[in-house]
Amino acid sequence: MGLFDTYVQEVGELRESVRQSIAALEACSDSSQRAAEYRRAQGLLEEAEETIQAMRLQANATERPKVSEYEKELATWKSDIDDAKYSSEHKSLLGGASGMEMLDVTSDDHRARLAHSTQKINRGSTYIQQAQEIAEDTLDLGVNSMAELKRQEEVMEGGIRKVGGMNERLSEAQRVMRQISRTLVQNKLMLIGIIMLLLLAMGIIIYLKFLW
């Protein structure tokens, strides 16, 4: 079993522990028990977050989508734990209250709702900030990729120009070789003509010599 698979197993165990903690938190009627269970749940969340962050560092290209799913699941756990705490507090506040006590319950209920909403808004702001950072990183990557493509295009254009220059030099060399070849043929014909003239002159001289 690889390190990543070990992390997957740990997240599965933490998932089950978080579910049990949420159920226990919803069932709490005593404030001290509720606070203790909430602290336990937060500790599980911190452990899960550290494990998922370690997974992110170890994950390869095919494993990263699974890590993203775990990160979304972690956010759901956080929301479920807060909802369970709020539900438990709400039930406890409403249990046995009457008259003036009901006014206090309502006030406490509003404060609990406000605190719960504030936590959700803070989480939403964190997610927006993370999304903005990811978008900025993606934009930087795109700009760098465009710059690299532009550089490669310039290199290719330079290579094409060099090939064009080589073709021109090859054409010039072929033209010179044709000129040299024609000159050699002309010189060869002239040499043959001179030899023929010399042979003809020698024949005439020998013929005249016999006549005399």
C-alpha positions as CSV (number, residue, x, y, z in Angstrom):
1,M,0.0,0.0,0.0
2,G,1.4,3.4,-1.0
3,L,1.4,6.5,1.0
4,F,-1.5,8.0,-0.8
5,D,-3.6,4.9,-0.2
6,T,-2.7,5.1,3.5
7,Y,-4.1,8.7,3.5
8,V,-7.3,7.5,1.8
9,Q,-7.8,4.9,4.5
10,E,-7.2,7.6,7.2
11,V,-9.8,9.9,5.6
12,G,-12.3,7.0,5.6
13,E,-11.8,6.4,9.3
14,L,-12.1,10.1,10.0
15,R,-15.3,10.3,8.0
16,E,-16.9,7.7,10.2
17,S,-15.6,9.4,13.4
18,V,-17.0,12.7,12.2
19,R,-20.4,11.1,11.5
20,Q,-20.5,9.7,15.0
21,S,-19.5,13.0,16.5
22,I,-22.3,14.8,14.6
23,A,-24.8,12.3,15.9
24,A,-23.5,12.7,19.4
25,L,-23.5,16.5,19.2
26,E,-27.2,16.5,18.0
27,A,-28.1,14.3,21.0
28,C,-26.4,16.5,23.6
29,S,-28.7,18.3,26.0
30,D,-26.1,19.4,28.5
31,S,-24.0,22.5,27.5
32,S,-20.8,21.1,28.9
33,Q,-21.2,17.8,27.0
34,R,-22.1,19.8,23.9
35,A,-18.9,21.9,24.3
36,A,-16.7,18.9,24.8
37,E,-18.2,17.0,21.8
38,Y,-17.9,20.2,19.7
39,R,-14.2,20.4,20.6
40,R,-13.8,16.7,19.7
41,A,-15.5,17.3,16.3
42,Q,-13.2,20.3,15.6
43,G,-10.2,18.2,16.5
44,L,-11.3,15.6,13.9
45,L,-11.8,18.3,11.3
46,E,-8.3,19.6,12.0
47,E,-6.8,16.1,11.6
48,A,-8.8,15.5,8.4
49,E,-7.6,18.9,7.0
50,E,-4.0,18.1,7.7
51,T,-4.4,14.6,6.2
52,I,-6.0,16.0,3.0
53,Q,-3.3,18.7,2.7
54,A,-0.7,15.9,2.9
55,M,-2.6,14.0,0.2
56,R,-2.5,17.1,-2.0
57,L,1.3,17.1,-1.7
58,Q,1.6,13.4,-2.5
59,A,-1.0,13.2,-5.3
60,N,-0.1,12.8,-8.9
61,A,-2.2,14.0,-11.9
62,T,-4.7,11.1,-11.7
63,E,-5.1,11.3,-7.9
64,R,-5.7,15.1,-7.7
65,P,-9.5,14.9,-8.6
66,K,-10.0,12.6,-5.6
67,V,-8.2,15.1,-3.3
68,S,-10.6,17.8,-4.6
69,E,-13.5,15.6,-3.7
70,Y,-12.2,15.1,-0.2
71,E,-11.7,18.9,0.2
72,K,-15.4,19.5,-0.8
73,E,-16.4,16.7,1.7
74,L,-14.4,18.4,4.4
75,A,-16.3,21.7,3.8
76,T,-19.5,19.7,4.1
77,W,-18.4,18.2,7.4
78,K,-17.6,21.7,8.8
79,S,-21.1,22.9,7.9
80,D,-22.8,19.7,9.3
81,I,-21.0,20.0,12.6
82,D,-22.0,23.7,13.0
83,D,-25.6,22.8,12.1
84,A,-25.6,20.0,14.6
85,K,-24.3,22.3,17.3
86,Y,-26.9,24.9,16.5
87,S,-29.7,22.3,16.4
88,S,-28.6,21.0,19.8
89,E,-28.4,24.5,21.3
90,H,-31.8,25.4,19.8
91,K,-33.5,22.3,21.3
92,S,-31.8,22.9,24.7
93,L,-32.9,26.5,24.7
94,L,-36.5,25.7,23.9
95,G,-36.8,22.8,26.3
96,G,-38.8,23.8,29.4
97,A,-38.8,27.6,28.8
98,S,-41.9,29.7,29.4
99,G,-42.9,33.4,30.0
100,M,-39.9,35.7,30.5
101,E,-37.6,32.7,30.0
102,M,-39.0,32.4,26.5
103,L,-37.8,35.9,25.8
104,D,-34.3,34.9,26.9
105,V,-34.5,31.8,24.8
106,T,-35.6,33.8,21.7
107,S,-32.7,36.3,22.3
108,D,-30.2,33.4,22.7
109,D,-31.7,31.8,19.6
110,H,-31.2,34.9,17.6
111,R,-27.6,35.2,18.8
112,A,-27.0,31.6,17.9
113,R,-28.5,32.1,14.5
114,L,-26.4,35.2,14.0
115,A,-23.2,33.4,15.1
116,H,-24.0,30.5,12.8
117,S,-24.7,32.8,9.8
118,T,-21.5,34.7,10.5
119,Q,-19.5,31.4,10.4
120,K,-21.0,30.5,7.1
121,I,-20.3,34.0,5.7
122,N,-16.7,33.7,6.8
123,R,-16.4,30.3,5.2
124,G,-17.9,31.6,2.0
125,S,-15.4,34.5,2.0
126,T,-12.6,32.0,2.5
127,Y,-13.8,29.9,-0.4
128,I,-14.1,33.0,-2.6
129,Q,-10.6,34.1,-1.7
130,Q,-9.2,30.6,-2.5
131,A,-11.1,30.6,-5.8
132,Q,-9.6,34.0,-6.6
133,E,-6.1,32.8,-5.8
134,I,-6.6,29.7,-8.0
135,A,-7.9,32.0,-10.8
136,E,-4.9,34.3,-10.5
137,D,-2.5,31.3,-10.6
138,T,-4.3,30.0,-13.7
139,L,-4.0,33.4,-15.3
140,D,-0.3,33.6,-14.6
141,L,0.1,30.1,-16.0
142,G,-1.7,31.1,-19.1
143,V,0.4,34.2,-19.6
144,N,3.6,32.2,-19.1
145,S,2.3,29.6,-21.6
146,M,1.6,32.3,-24.2
147,A,5.0,33.8,-23.7
148,E,6.6,30.3,-24.1
149,L,4.6,29.7,-27.3
150,K,5.6,33.1,-28.6
151,R,9.3,32.2,-28.0
152,Q,8.9,28.9,-29.7
153,E,7.3,30.6,-32.7
154,E,10.2,33.0,-33.0
155,V,12.6,30.0,-32.8
156,M,10.7,28.2,-35.6
157,E,10.6,31.4,-37.7
158,G,14.4,31.7,-37.3
159,G,14.8,28.1,-38.3
160,I,12.7,28.6,-41.4
161,R,14.8,31.7,-42.4
162,K,18.0,29.7,-41.9
163,V,16.6,26.9,-44.1
164,G,15.6,29.5,-46.7
165,G,19.2,30.9,-46.6
166,M,20.7,27.4,-47.0
167,N,18.4,26.8,-50.0
168,E,19.6,30.0,-51.6
169,R,23.3,29.1,-51.1
170,L,22.6,25.6,-52.5
171,S,21.0,27.1,-55.6
172,E,24.0,29.4,-56.0
173,A,26.4,26.5,-55.6
174,Q,24.5,24.5,-58.2
175,R,24.7,27.4,-60.6
176,V,28.4,27.7,-60.1
177,M,28.9,23.9,-60.6
178,R,26.9,24.1,-63.9
179,Q,29.1,27.0,-65.1
180,I,32.3,25.0,-64.2
181,S,30.9,21.9,-65.9
182,R,30.2,23.9,-69.1
183,T,33.7,25.4,-68.9
184,L,35.3,22.0,-68.6
185,V,33.3,20.7,-71.6
186,Q,34.4,23.7,-73.7
187,N,38.0,23.3,-72.7
188,K,37.8,19.6,-73.5
189,L,36.4,20.3,-77.0
190,M,39.1,22.9,-77.6
191,L,41.8,20.5,-76.6
192,I,40.4,17.8,-79.0
193,G,40.3,20.4,-81.8
194,I,43.9,21.4,-81.2
195,I,45.0,17.7,-81.2
196,M,43.1,17.2,-84.4
197,L,44.8,20.2,-86.0
198,L,48.2,19.0,-84.9
199,L,47.5,15.5,-86.3
200,L,46.4,17.0,-89.6
201,A,49.5,19.3,-89.8
202,M,51.7,16.3,-89.1
203,G,50.0,14.3,-91.8
204,I,50.5,17.1,-94.3
205,I,54.1,17.4,-93.4
206,I,54.7,13.7,-93.8
207,Y,52.9,13.7,-97.2
208,L,54.9,16.6,-98.5
209,K,58.1,15.0,-97.3
210,F,57.5,11.9,-99.4
211,L,56.6,14.0,-102.5
212,W,60.0,15.7,-102.4
